[in-house]
Amino acid sequence: MGAWVWPAYMGVLFGVIAFAVFLVPIVAVQYRLYGRFTPLRLLGAAAVSIYGAALLAYTLLPLPSPSDLQCTPGVSLWEGVQTTPFQFVSDIAREAAGLGVLATLKSTVVLQVVFNVVLFLPWGLIARRFLGWNVLLATVTGFLTSLFIETTQATGVFGLYSCAYRLGDVDDLLANTAGALLGALLAPAVLWFFPQRRAFAAARSQPRPVTAPRRWLGMLIDLTFFHAIGFVLLVLYTVVAEYVLGTGVWLPLALVLGYAIPGFLVFYLPALQSSGASLGQRAVWLGVSSTPPAAVGSGKAGSRKTQYDAAATDRSAVAEPSADHSAVPVGRRLLRATGVGGLYVLLQALAEAGRLQEWGSLPSALSTLLLVVAFVSVLATPTRRGLSGKASGAYLVDVRR
């Protein structure tokens, strides 16, 4: 595989992996920022992940083995840095002497400059349209990023290597900055269709229907946070127990750290607060209420059109919170947290405790079945309150009103 193909390939691969790992947190943050799910913004987040990883991979990878790196004794790290601005002009004049225009444009020294400009074009595009920065900020951040990359190369990853494994070049810094500036200037014309953050500011506070996809997204966010917190706590505990204390992992403490604490943080602690909503439900602007959401319609007050119809299945009839929705007592909030979230935590802990036992697969299968029932129950309940809401007599409403 070519010298430039391998870093580019790995950069795209790492970018896709990073986006997949952080997909749910990205969607959660997006929903909080914009008040709704926006596919184009999600696509922009994927582009940022892939471009960022590809940029780092191409400029810094592959890292050589220290034993393969031949360093000249007595030569400082900075002696290999090209510090003369616009040195590429002299290089082009020398390399292209006697060549025609087309041959000059195809020469390595010209293509290198062009590529360094093109490399940072996406930076300007992303900074201007995805992040909403102005031209100056997009250009300055592009300059600082390029400066970091060139410094990393010139110092052998800040002294990790005895000498630089790539040449630091001030002309690369200038070309990268020019690319960021050009990308920022072209962004409004190239990405004219891409929605900007400020476009969602006015609509962010408007109530929206409590739809099944919105409920599923909240549930998926809860599951992601639960397992992520448990994974981090278990890894930290395992490292300390195995390599610091040398005591080995104690299963009861591992179950507390991996399941009980994350379950309390994600499901029960939020239920003790006034909104009663879990972390995932808060991310999608939902709260718990003892009264059903008001119907959407222009019918007269008190008419059948504006009253909540318990048999309705049209999701447009499950949209806004009632202006006078009342708080759910803490006991019912805790019951609702236990109905699916708490039971899932218990089954997952039992599955881990019995992982090496004959019965260990049963709790795991039951936890999967519970999730399936919970997801399907959202569709089966007209108000989209699902299994836990039905069991506790609580409803989910949009908290923006």
Secondary structure by P-SEA (a helix, b strand, c coil): ccaaaaaaaaaaaaaaaaaaaaaaaaaaaaaaacccccaaaaaaaaaaaaaaaaaaaaacccccccccccccccccccccccccccaaaaaaaaaaccccaaaaaacaaaaaaaaaaaaaaaaaaaacccccccaaaaaaaaaaaaaaaaaaaaaccccccccccccccaaaaaaaaaaaaaaaaacccccccccccccccccccccccccaaaaaaaaaaaaaaaaaaaaaaaaaaaaaacccccccccaaaaaaaacaaaaaacccccccccccccaaaaaabbbbbccccccccccccccccccccccccccccccccccccccccaaaaaaaaaccaaaaaaaaaaaaaaccccccaaaaaaaaaaaaaaaaaaaaccccccaaaaaaccccccccc
